Amino acid sequence: MEIKHEENERKGAFFVERDGERLAEMTYSKAGKSRIIIDHTEVDDSLRGEGIGKQLVEKGVNFARENELTVLPLCPFAKAIIDKTPEYQDVLK
């Protein structure tokens, strides 16, 4: 399943669409030039159990690394995934 990315000057999202309908997304806000704040993750019931939420968080972590950003995970789901995944800890600094 393809995860797409969109962003503007202040916000962004990683998301999955099917037939033009957004079925999963992780949204973030930009906090200055060096940080993103993950504020929401949602996955439609039709995709539950497929690991899509984890994949969205992974995309966000990789995006942060590629752009030399730190991450503040205010979304409880994203925070839990990042806290449980030692290799994601570098983006919290």
ABEGO torsion letter per residue (X at the ends): XBBBBBBBAABBBBBBBBGGBBABBBBBBBBEAABBBBABBBBBAAABGAGAAAAAAAAAAAAAAAAGBBBBBABAAAAAAAAABAAAAAAAX
